[in-house]
Amino acid sequence: MSVEAWSLVGGMAGAVTGVVALAVSVYFTRRATRAAESAAASAQRTSHIEVQRRHAELTPQIALSATADVHGRVSLTLTLEGPPGVHLDEVAVSISDDQPEPPRTGHHADNTVWGPYRFVPGANQRLGASAEAFALRRGEQRTLELEPSVPPAWIDPSAWADRYGDTPIRLDIRCTRDDHEPWVTLMQVDQPQAVFDVAGRRTPHGTLLLTLTNRGNAPARDITIEDEQGGEPPLDGDMPEVIQPGDVLPQVAIMSGYQWVKLTWTDPRSSRQSLTVRG
């Protein structure tokens, strides 16, 4: 073979070697890039999971309680119970709207708080749909004032009262800290109501004497008692105008031969409630 031929063969071999080397280099470079990208993605997922875990660990533990006064106003107390060391830069509380009915022509559903109560309107919140935001630390409490909601013009007040007779007070609570994503939760608390415990004893003549104690968290007012004949049973004392939580109603006497009495009162939303007490 001539020198020129050998030179050509050598050149071709060198070219092939170069191509193979380039291909190998590209392969390993891409492989290294994919590995690096996979490692970065894995690290990002791990970091995201860790952030989520930490966010869940710091979820505010808020307790709600509610009491009512004789004028129908409700004191709603929020207590930040944990987790340890947590503090909130801002707590924003709003009424979680019920599903409203489509407004009639000329009416505006947006002007209605759809629930049993609204926040007492203030200078910055005339509708009463939300309360002014506040900061809160673990162990601290904040009490917010509510009042019965006002029905829109096209709903009869009695129908509105029936609609929300036993509906819980539902709240959207948004908690924020500067260094974390917000925590948003839906919470609810039962409407404050008078709840009567009944204790009784029989006299030697067969009369049943009942003692009723308000164990609830709201007063009962405008109390009436009637027996099964529609009359007023004897009381061992005067009927009070209001029975506050913890108060005891004077003894009610169910005469021998009668089976029950009916206790009726007005609740904080001005609805009438009743309890039948059987002998």
Backbone torsions as a table, in degrees:
resi	resn	phi	psi	omega
1	MET	NA	141.6	-175.4
2	SER	-76.9	164.9	179.5
3	VAL	-61.3	-39.9	179.4
4	GLU	-61.1	-39.7	179.9
5	ALA	-64.5	-45.1	179.5
6	TRP	-63.1	-36.0	178.5
7	SER	-64.6	-40.1	178.7
8	LEU	-64.6	-44.1	179.2
9	VAL	-62.3	-43.1	179.7
10	GLY	-62.7	-39.0	178.9
11	GLY	-65.1	-41.7	178.5
12	MET	-63.9	-42.5	179.5
13	ALA	-61.9	-41.0	179.0
14	GLY	-64.6	-38.4	179.1
15	ALA	-65.0	-43.4	179.3
16	VAL	-61.8	-43.8	179.4
17	THR	-59.6	-41.7	179.1
18	GLY	-63.6	-41.7	178.6
19	VAL	-62.9	-45.7	179.8
20	VAL	-61.1	-43.8	-180.0
21	ALA	-62.2	-40.9	178.5
22	LEU	-64.0	-43.7	179.4
23	ALA	-61.6	-44.1	178.8
24	VAL	-62.1	-42.3	-180.0
25	SER	-63.3	-44.9	178.3
26	VAL	-61.0	-42.6	-178.9
27	TYR	-59.4	-50.5	-176.6
28	PHE	-71.1	-31.7	176.3
29	THR	-65.1	-45.5	178.2
30	ARG	-64.3	-40.3	179.3
31	ARG	-62.8	-42.6	178.6
32	ALA	-65.7	-38.6	178.6
33	THR	-64.0	-45.1	178.4
34	ARG	-62.6	-39.9	178.8
35	ALA	-63.5	-42.3	179.4
36	ALA	-65.4	-42.1	178.3
37	GLU	-64.4	-41.3	178.8
38	SER	-63.7	-41.7	178.7
39	ALA	-64.8	-40.1	179.0
40	ALA	-65.7	-41.8	178.6
41	ALA	-64.7	-40.9	178.7
42	SER	-63.6	-42.7	178.5
43	ALA	-64.0	-38.0	179.1
44	GLN	-66.2	-42.0	177.8
45	ARG	-63.2	-43.2	179.4
46	THR	-62.1	-42.1	178.8
47	SER	-64.2	-41.9	179.9
48	HIS	-64.3	-42.0	178.6
49	ILE	-63.1	-40.8	179.7
50	GLU	-65.6	-40.2	177.5
51	VAL	-63.4	-43.5	178.3
52	GLN	-63.1	-42.0	179.6
53	ARG	-61.8	-45.9	179.9
54	ARG	-65.1	-38.4	178.0
55	HIS	-62.6	-41.9	179.0
56	ALA	-66.7	-38.6	179.4
57	GLU	-62.1	-32.8	-176.9
58	LEU	-93.5	9.9	178.6
59	THR	-55.5	123.9	-178.2
60	PRO	-61.2	135.9	176.8
61	GLN	-103.2	100.6	-174.5
62	ILE	-109.5	131.1	175.2
63	ALA	-105.9	140.8	179.7
64	LEU	-115.1	143.1	170.7
65	SER	-146.4	155.1	-177.0
66	ALA	-143.9	140.3	172.9
67	THR	-134.5	159.5	-179.2
68	ALA	-126.0	153.5	174.7
69	ASP	-106.1	179.0	-173.8
70	VAL	-69.9	-16.8	-179.2
71	HIS	-91.0	1.2	176.8
72	GLY	94.2	-1.2	178.0
73	ARG	-82.5	146.0	-178.3
74	VAL	-113.7	132.1	172.6
75	SER	-98.2	112.4	-179.2
76	LEU	-101.4	119.2	-176.5
77	THR	-109.6	126.7	175.1
78	LEU	-107.1	128.7	178.4
79	THR	-120.8	126.0	176.8
80	LEU	-87.4	105.3	-174.1
81	GLU	-91.7	-16.7	-178.8
82	GLY	175.5	-173.8	-2.8
83	PRO	-73.5	173.2	-177.2
84	PRO	-56.8	136.1	175.4
85	GLY	80.0	-2.7	-175.9
86	VAL	-77.2	145.9	170.5
87	HIS	-140.9	148.0	-177.1
88	LEU	-116.1	128.1	178.6
89	ASP	-72.0	-30.4	-178.4
90	GLU	-154.7	133.0	172.8
91	VAL	-120.4	118.3	179.7
92	ALA	-111.6	123.0	-175.8
93	VAL	-118.9	129.8	177.5
94	SER	-137.1	157.2	176.5
95	ILE	-72.7	130.0	176.3
96	SER	-81.9	109.7	-174.2
97	ASP	-63.2	135.8	167.6
98	ASP	-69.2	166.0	177.4
99	GLN	-69.9	112.2	-177.0
100	PRO	-77.4	154.6	172.7
101	GLU	-75.0	150.6	175.9
102	PRO	-59.2	129.6	-178.2
103	PRO	-67.9	146.2	174.5
104	ARG	-74.7	165.9	-179.5
105	THR	-57.1	128.8	178.1
106	GLY	90.3	-3.5	179.8
107	HIS	-111.9	158.6	-176.7
108	HIS	-127.4	110.7	178.8
109	ALA	-66.5	-24.0	-178.3
110	ASP	-66.5	-15.6	179.5
111	ASN	-91.2	12.7	-176.7
112	THR	-121.6	136.8	169.6
113	VAL	-92.4	111.9	-173.6
114	TRP	-88.2	86.0	179.2
115	GLY	-179.5	173.7	-176.4
116	PRO	-69.8	-27.9	-177.7
117	TYR	-134.3	160.5	171.9
118	ARG	-133.2	161.0	174.0
119	PHE	-70.2	145.7	178.0
120	VAL	-60.6	118.3	-175.6
121	PRO	-59.3	144.7	178.0
122	GLY	-130.7	-170.7	-176.8
123	ALA	-64.2	-33.1	-176.7
124	ASN	-97.6	-5.3	-177.6
125	GLN	-149.1	85.4	-172.5
126	ARG	-75.0	-26.0	-177.5
127	LEU	-80.0	-33.0	-177.8
128	GLY	88.6	16.7	179.8
129	ALA	-77.4	-23.6	-179.3
130	SER	-145.7	162.2	178.3
131	ALA	-103.4	160.9	177.1
132	GLU	-67.3	134.1	-176.7
133	ALA	-65.2	155.9	-177.0
134	PHE	-150.7	158.8	174.4
135	ALA	-89.7	156.3	-177.0
136	LEU	-153.5	135.6	175.4
137	ARG	-112.9	160.6	-179.1
138	ARG	-56.5	132.9	-179.4
139	GLY	90.7	-13.5	179.8
140	GLU	-86.4	158.5	177.9
141	GLN	-125.0	154.6	171.2
142	ARG	-139.0	128.7	180.0
143	THR	-106.0	128.7	179.1
144	LEU	-114.0	145.3	-177.1
145	GLU	-101.5	133.3	177.4
146	LEU	-124.3	162.3	175.8
147	GLU	-140.9	160.9	179.2
148	PRO	-55.7	139.1	179.4
149	SER	-70.3	161.6	-177.5
150	VAL	-108.5	126.0	-179.1
151	PRO	-69.9	153.2	173.0
152	PRO	-67.2	164.3	-171.8
153	ALA	-61.4	-26.6	-174.5
154	TRP	-92.3	5.2	177.0
155	ILE	-116.0	129.2	179.9
156	ASP	-65.5	136.5	-178.6
157	PRO	-55.2	-37.3	179.6
158	SER	-67.8	-36.8	176.6
159	ALA	-67.2	-36.6	177.3
160	TRP	-64.7	-42.0	178.6
161	ALA	-62.9	-41.9	178.6
162	ASP	-66.6	-37.8	-177.6
163	ARG	-59.5	-39.7	-176.0
164	TYR	-112.6	26.2	-175.9
165	GLY	-54.6	-47.6	-178.9
166	ASP	-125.4	21.2	179.7
167	THR	-74.3	130.8	176.8
168	PRO	-62.8	158.9	172.2
169	ILE	-80.9	110.7	-176.6
170	ARG	-100.5	136.1	-172.8
171	LEU	-130.5	139.1	167.3
172	ASP	-96.9	122.0	-176.9
173	ILE	-119.9	123.7	-178.9
174	ARG	-118.6	117.6	-178.1
175	CYS	-111.4	135.6	-178.3
176	THR	-132.5	148.1	167.6
177	ARG	-132.7	148.5	-174.4
178	ASP	-59.0	-32.2	-173.3
179	ASP	-102.5	17.9	-178.7
180	HIS	-143.6	157.8	170.5
181	GLU	-67.3	152.0	-178.9
182	PRO	-65.3	153.9	170.3
183	TRP	-106.3	125.5	-179.4
184	VAL	-123.5	127.5	-178.0
185	THR	-143.5	155.0	174.2
186	LEU	-104.0	124.3	178.5
187	MET	-127.6	161.7	178.2
188	GLN	-147.4	155.9	176.9
189	VAL	-140.2	142.1	-179.9
190	ASP	-65.2	148.6	174.3
191	GLN	-62.2	138.3	174.8
192	PRO	-62.2	135.3	179.7
193	GLN	-145.4	154.1	168.4
194	ALA	-74.9	135.8	178.2
195	VAL	-131.2	122.8	-173.9
196	PHE	-103.4	127.1	168.3
197	ASP	-91.4	142.4	-175.1
198	VAL	-120.0	129.2	172.6
199	ALA	-127.7	143.1	-176.3
200	GLY	-143.2	158.7	174.1
201	ARG	-147.9	150.7	179.4
202	ARG	-95.9	138.6	173.1
203	THR	-85.1	164.6	177.7
204	PRO	-57.7	-22.4	-179.7
205	HIS	-90.5	3.8	176.7
206	GLY	92.1	-1.5	177.6
207	THR	-73.9	135.8	178.1
208	LEU	-95.6	120.3	177.1
209	LEU	-100.6	120.4	-178.0
210	LEU	-108.0	139.1	172.7
211	THR	-117.4	124.7	-177.7
212	LEU	-114.2	126.4	-178.4
213	THR	-117.0	130.8	178.0
214	ASN	-79.2	104.5	179.0
215	ARG	-99.1	9.9	-178.1
216	GLY	-86.0	-163.9	-178.9
217	ASN	-121.3	25.9	177.2
218	ALA	-149.0	151.6	177.7
219	PRO	-77.4	157.2	170.8
220	ALA	-111.5	132.5	-179.1
221	ARG	-130.8	166.4	-178.3
222	ASP	53.7	53.0	-174.2
223	ILE	-81.0	135.4	172.2
224	THR	-129.9	149.9	176.9
225	ILE	-131.9	133.2	175.2
226	GLU	-137.9	152.2	178.1
227	ASP	-94.2	-175.9	-174.7
228	GLU	-68.5	-12.6	175.9
229	GLN	-95.1	1.4	-179.0
230	GLY	86.4	3.9	179.4
231	GLY	-92.4	177.2	178.9
232	GLU	-99.3	116.9	-180.0
233	PRO	-71.3	156.0	-180.0
234	PRO	-63.8	145.7	176.0
235	LEU	-119.6	143.0	175.3
236	ASP	-89.2	69.9	-176.5
237	GLY	132.1	178.7	-178.7
238	ASP	-87.0	147.3	176.5
239	MET	-76.0	121.8	178.7
240	PRO	-73.6	155.9	176.9
241	GLU	-71.2	-33.9	-178.2
242	VAL	-137.1	138.3	172.7
243	ILE	-112.1	106.2	-178.0
244	GLN	-78.6	161.4	174.7
245	PRO	-54.2	130.5	-177.7
246	GLY	93.5	-16.0	-179.8
247	ASP	-76.5	157.1	-179.2
248	VAL	-115.4	129.5	175.8
249	LEU	-74.5	136.4	176.6
250	PRO	-52.8	151.8	-175.6
251	GLN	-54.9	133.1	177.0
252	VAL	-102.8	130.8	-177.9
253	ALA	-102.5	123.4	171.3
254	ILE	-101.2	112.4	-175.5
255	MET	-66.4	154.6	178.4
256	SER	-56.8	130.8	-178.4
257	GLY	100.2	-16.1	175.2
258	TYR	-95.4	148.7	-173.3
259	GLN	-105.4	-27.5	-175.3
260	TRP	-158.7	164.3	169.2
261	VAL	-131.0	156.2	-179.6
262	LYS	-117.0	123.2	178.1
263	LEU	-101.4	127.5	-179.4
264	THR	-129.0	139.8	-179.0
265	TRP	-150.3	168.5	178.1
266	THR	-100.4	132.1	-178.1
267	ASP	-92.7	179.6	-176.6
268	PRO	-60.4	-24.9	179.3
269	ARG	-94.7	16.2	177.5
270	SER	66.4	21.8	173.2
271	SER	-93.5	149.2	178.8
272	ARG	-87.8	130.3	177.3
273	GLN	-116.4	157.1	-179.1
274	SER	-146.2	157.4	178.1
275	LEU	-142.7	126.0	175.8
276	THR	-95.9	123.9	-178.4
277	VAL	-109.6	117.5	-177.5
278	ARG	-97.4	144.1	-180.0
279	GLY	-84.7	NA	NA
